[in-house]
Amino acid sequence: MQKTILITGAGTGIGRDSAVALARRGHSVIATTHTEQQALDLRAYGHAQGVALETFKLDITLPEDRALAEPLVLDVLINNAGIGESGSLAEVDMERVRHNFEVNVFGTLALTQLVLKGMLARQQGTVLLVSSIAGRVPMPFLMPYSMTKFALSAAGAGLRAELDLLKQNVHVALIEPGAFHTGFNQQMSARKFDWMGADSYFAAHADALRAKEAREFKLVEARSTDAIVRKIVQASEARRPRLRYVAPWIQGFVVRLARILGV
Ligand SMILES: NC(=O)c1ccc[n+]([C@@H]2O[C@H](COP(=O)([O-])OP(=O)(O)OC[C@H]3O[C@@H](n4cnc5c(N)ncnc54)[C@H](OP(=O)(O)O)[C@@H]3O)[C@@H](O)[C@H]2O)c1
């Protein structure tokens, strides 16, 4: 069945690839972006890929932008937009942490509330929250981001149970990607080195930390987004989506093991 699907943060990465994949399957895709320029570029990109994407700027932190989504009749909302702050919780500026929560958690939930109004009135819809396996195991020196994804994964599980009580055919599911090479991880990792100066508790470890993170991401990142895009398509099309969709499966398995072992 053809669905009308709105996705946030679709100017780049997983969001853009999912928008194209969903449109190729015949869905009507409203691919929203962080900036006006991304919206223009994405429309052209879709065209070059042979699909028609409706695009507009929707900065999820701005109430006036979020309001644009309220009147739309949506079958699926994919909350994909996100940013990543890094650095030790011993010293990172709380404004950075707060801003990361503003985008990944508060902006996401505020948009979800608006879209839920229509879905609950029509008694039909699916909300996907793109969280992360960083929301399942703590990631030292990436904790500002990791904490937002812990919050989002908890929010998704809780909201799902709340809506199940209403029995209105409105579902919530979590998409929990492992590491994918979109540039997101490199930007997040680098961000802390912009402010970690000589007075940082970790100044003596900074070079080693930078090299370790670069090495680890290079080792674990999936080069293509295909595996997680497939999960997003699957969850979008499901009559009753599962609670969690994780890819690549091996990273999901390692995380589950880490949790069992209490890491
Ligand atoms: N790549 C991974 O390894 C990985 C792993 C786990 C989870 N994830 C999650 O997957 C999602 C997509 O990440 P990605 O890897 O595809 O990285 P990405 O290419 O950076 O995608 C994130 C998108 O969100 C946009 N965005 C940021 N702030 C926004 C705002 N206030 N309003 C609307 N859009 C905003 C970004 O725009 P700008 O470019 O203008 O900032 C960007 O287009 C994120 O939620 C991320 O946390 C990624």
The ligand as an SDF file (V2000), in Angstrom:
LIG
                    3D

 48 52  0  0  0  0  0  0  0  0999 V2000
   26.0010    7.3160   10.9680 N   0  0  0  0  0  0  0  0  0  0  0  0
   25.9580    6.5490   12.0410 C   0  0  0  0  0  0  0  0  0  0  0  0
   26.9000    5.7760   12.3300 O   0  0  0  0  0  0  0  0  0  0  0  0
   24.7560    6.5880   12.9460 C   0  0  0  0  0  0  0  0  0  0  0  0
   24.7040    5.6250   13.9570 C   0  0  0  0  0  0  0  0  0  0  0  0
   23.6180    5.6140   14.8040 C   0  0  0  0  0  0  0  0  0  0  0  0
   22.6100    6.5380   14.6610 C   0  0  0  0  0  0  0  0  0  0  0  0
   22.6830    7.4670   13.6850 N   0  0  0  0  0  0  0  0  0  0  0  0
   21.5940    8.4340   13.5940 C   0  0  0  0  0  0  0  0  0  0  0  0
   21.0710    8.4390   12.2980 O   0  0  0  0  0  0  0  0  0  0  0  0
   20.5290    9.7300   12.0070 C   0  0  0  0  0  0  0  0  0  0  0  0
   21.0900   10.2020   10.6810 C   0  0  0  0  0  0  0  0  0  0  0  0
   22.4920   10.3150   10.8150 O   0  0  0  0  0  0  0  0  0  0  0  0
   23.4920   10.2430    9.5630 P   0  0  0  0  0  0  0  0  0  0  0  0
   24.5520    9.2870    9.9090 O   0  0  0  0  0  0  0  0  0  0  0  0
   22.7490   10.0810    8.3070 O   0  0  0  0  0  0  0  0  0  0  0  0
   24.1790   11.6750    9.6600 O   0  0  0  0  0  0  0  0  0  0  0  0
   23.8930   13.0340    8.8660 P   0  0  0  0  0  0  0  0  0  0  0  0
   24.1610   12.8150    7.4240 O   0  0  0  0  0  0  0  0  0  0  0  0
   24.6210   14.1170    9.5740 O   0  0  0  0  0  0  0  0  0  0  0  0
   22.3190   13.2200    9.0510 O   0  0  0  0  0  0  0  0  0  0  0  0
   21.7380   13.9890   10.0550 C   0  0  0  0  0  0  0  0  0  0  0  0
   20.8690   15.0270    9.3800 C   0  0  0  0  0  0  0  0  0  0  0  0
   20.1060   15.7400   10.3770 O   0  0  0  0  0  0  0  0  0  0  0  0
   20.1440   17.1050   10.0260 C   0  0  0  0  0  0  0  0  0  0  0  0
   19.8550   17.9870   11.1440 N   0  0  0  0  0  0  0  0  0  0  0  0
   20.6690   18.3860   12.1520 C   0  0  0  0  0  0  0  0  0  0  0  0
   20.0260   19.2360   12.9640 N   0  0  0  0  0  0  0  0  0  0  0  0
   18.7760   19.3770   12.4640 C   0  0  0  0  0  0  0  0  0  0  0  0
   17.6520   20.1270   12.8380 C   0  0  0  0  0  0  0  0  0  0  0  0
   17.6680   20.9350   13.9160 N   0  0  0  0  0  0  0  0  0  0  0  0
   16.5270   20.0420   12.0950 N   0  0  0  0  0  0  0  0  0  0  0  0
   16.4950   19.2370   11.0020 C   0  0  0  0  0  0  0  0  0  0  0  0
   17.5340   18.5140   10.5790 N   0  0  0  0  0  0  0  0  0  0  0  0
   18.6630   18.5790   11.3100 C   0  0  0  0  0  0  0  0  0  0  0  0
   21.5450   17.3120    9.4930 C   0  0  0  0  0  0  0  0  0  0  0  0
   21.6430   18.5300    8.7940 O   0  0  0  0  0  0  0  0  0  0  0  0
   23.0740   19.3160    8.7790 P   0  0  0  0  0  0  0  0  0  0  0  0
   23.9390   18.5130    7.8700 O   0  0  0  0  0  0  0  0  0  0  0  0
   22.7180   20.6780    8.2810 O   0  0  0  0  0  0  0  0  0  0  0  0
   23.5460   19.3220   10.2040 O   0  0  0  0  0  0  0  0  0  0  0  0
   21.7070   16.0630    8.6230 C   0  0  0  0  0  0  0  0  0  0  0  0
   21.1580   16.2750    7.3390 O   0  0  0  0  0  0  0  0  0  0  0  0
   20.9000   10.6310   13.1960 C   0  0  0  0  0  0  0  0  0  0  0  0
   19.8060   10.7200   14.0770 O   0  0  0  0  0  0  0  0  0  0  0  0
   22.0360    9.8630   13.8660 C   0  0  0  0  0  0  0  0  0  0  0  0
   22.1070   10.1220   15.2420 O   0  0  0  0  0  0  0  0  0  0  0  0
   23.7360    7.5200   12.8220 C   0  0  0  0  0  0  0  0  0  0  0  0
  1  2  1  0
  2  3  2  0
  2  4  1  0
  4  5  1  0
  4 48  2  0
  5  6  2  0
  6  7  1  0
  7  8  2  0
  8  9  1  0
  8 48  1  0
  9 10  1  0
  9 46  1  0
 10 11  1  0
 11 12  1  0
 11 44  1  0
 12 13  1  0
 13 14  1  0
 14 15  2  0
 14 16  1  0
 14 17  1  0
 17 18  1  0
 18 19  2  0
 18 20  1  0
 18 21  1  0
 21 22  1  0
 22 23  1  0
 23 24  1  0
 23 42  1  0
 24 25  1  0
 25 26  1  0
 25 36  1  0
 26 27  1  0
 26 35  1  0
 27 28  2  0
 28 29  1  0
 29 30  1  0
 29 35  2  0
 30 31  1  0
 30 32  2  0
 32 33  1  0
 33 34  2  0
 34 35  1  0
 36 37  1  0
 36 42  1  0
 37 38  1  0
 38 39  2  0
 38 40  1  0
 38 41  1  0
 42 43  1  0
 44 45  1  0
 44 46  1  0
 46 47  1  0
M  CHG  2   8   1  16  -1
M  END
$$$$
